């Protein structure tokens, strides 16, 4: 399938690369299908990847592996919240945090309170709100790097 992307132009992706968020993302509930894109020129896993909507070019969200921001990230989640993505083992789950990158990149934040959780077996995803009171909606990345 060919998709037009915000940052990478027109690209070809296989159906196996499409992630379905039945409930959409918070604020973008009508957009259900996404893919994860990253710069293939980087030799190791990049810090930022992109969650690109496959039906709307303008919707491309920077995402981050939470463990690159906070090694001990351990969200508390009610099992019922994950039921829409189907049964799977913890090893079959991918977790990403949405990032906000302002004009001053030193003020970049990630949303630790509402991660994206993806079942890699059936490619179903969901955005949830975790129960941890100590996780912020706007967690400064630079404060973790300076520790």
C-alpha positions in Angstrom: 0.0 0.0 0.0 1.3 3.5 -0.8 0.9 6.2 1.8 1.7 9.9 1.7 3.6 10.8 4.8 4.3 14.1 6.5 8.1 13.7 6.8 9.1 10.9 4.4 7.1 11.7 1.3 5.3 8.9 -0.5 6.3 5.4 0.7 5.2 1.8 0.2 4.3 -0.2 3.3 3.1 -3.8 3.6 -0.2 -4.5 5.3 1.8 -6.2 8.1 3.1 -2.7 9.1 -0.3 -1.2 9.7 -1.4 -0.8 13.3 -5.1 -0.5 14.0 -6.3 1.6 16.9 -10.0 0.8 17.1 -10.7 3.7 19.5 -8.3 6.0 17.7 -6.0 8.3 19.8 -7.2 10.8 22.3 -8.4 13.8 20.3 -8.1 11.9 17.0 -10.7 9.2 17.5 -11.8 9.1 13.8 -8.3 8.1 12.6 -7.7 4.4 13.2 -4.8 3.2 11.1 -1.2 4.1 11.6 2.3 2.8 11.0 5.6 3.4 12.8 8.3 5.1 10.7 11.9 6.0 11.5 15.1 7.1 9.8 16.6 3.9 8.4 20.0 5.5 8.1 20.4 5.4 11.9 22.4 2.3 12.9 20.7 1.7 16.2 17.1 2.2 17.4 16.4 5.9 17.1 15.4 7.9 20.1 12.3 9.3 18.2 10.1 7.4 15.7 7.0 8.6 14.0 3.5 7.3 14.4 2.1 8.2 10.9 -1.6 8.0 10.2 -2.0 6.1 6.9 -5.1 8.0 5.8 -4.1 11.5 6.8 -0.7 12.8 5.8 -0.7 15.7 8.4 -1.1 13.3 11.3 2.4 12.2 12.3 3.2 12.0 16.0 6.7 11.8 17.4 6.9 8.8 19.7 9.5 7.4 22.1 10.3 4.1 23.7 9.5 4.9 27.4 12.5 3.0 28.6 14.8 5.4 26.8 13.3 8.2 28.9 12.9 6.4 32.2 14.5 3.0 32.6 12.2 2.0 35.5 9.0 3.0 33.7 6.4 0.6 35.1 2.8 1.7 34.3 0.0 0.2 36.4 -2.8 -0.8 34.1 -6.1 -2.5 34.7 -6.3 -5.6 32.6 -9.7 -4.6 31.3 -8.1 -1.5 29.6 -6.1 -3.8 27.4 -8.9 -6.1 26.4 -9.6 -4.2 23.1 -6.2 -5.2 21.7 -6.7 -8.9 22.5 -4.9 -11.4 24.6 -1.2 -11.6 24.4 1.9 -12.0 26.6 3.9 -9.1 28.0 6.6 -10.0 25.4 4.1 -9.3 22.6 3.4 -5.8 23.7 5.1 -2.6 22.5 4.8 0.6 24.4 5.4 4.1 23.1 5.0 7.6 24.6 3.7 10.5 22.5 6.2 13.4 22.5 5.7 17.1 22.1 8.7 18.9 20.6 8.4 22.7 20.9 10.5 25.3 19.1 13.1 24.9 21.9 13.9 21.1 21.7 15.3 21.3 25.3 11.7 21.6 26.4 10.6 18.4 24.7 8.1 16.4 26.8 6.6 13.0 26.7 3.2 11.9 27.9 4.0 9.2 30.5 0.4 9.1 31.7 -1.2 8.0 28.4 1.0 5.6 26.6 0.3 3.8 23.4 0.2 0.0 23.8 0.4 -2.3 20.8 -0.2 -6.0 20.5 2.5 -7.1 18.0 0.7 -10.4 17.3 -2.5 -8.9 15.8 -1.2 -5.3 15.3 -4.0 -3.8 17.5 -3.2 -0.7 19.5 -4.8 1.4 22.2 -4.0 4.6 24.0 -4.7 4.1 27.7 -4.4 6.2 30.9 -2.2 4.5 33.5 -3.1 4.5 37.2 0.4 5.7 38.4 -0.1 9.1 40.1 3.6 9.9 39.7 3.6 9.9 35.9 3.0 13.2 34.3 1.3 14.2 31.1 4.2 16.5 30.3 7.4 14.8 31.5 10.5 16.8 30.5 13.0 14.5 28.7 16.0 16.7 29.5 15.4 16.4 33.3 16.0 12.6 33.0 19.1 13.0 30.9 20.6 15.4 33.4 20.2 12.9 36.3 
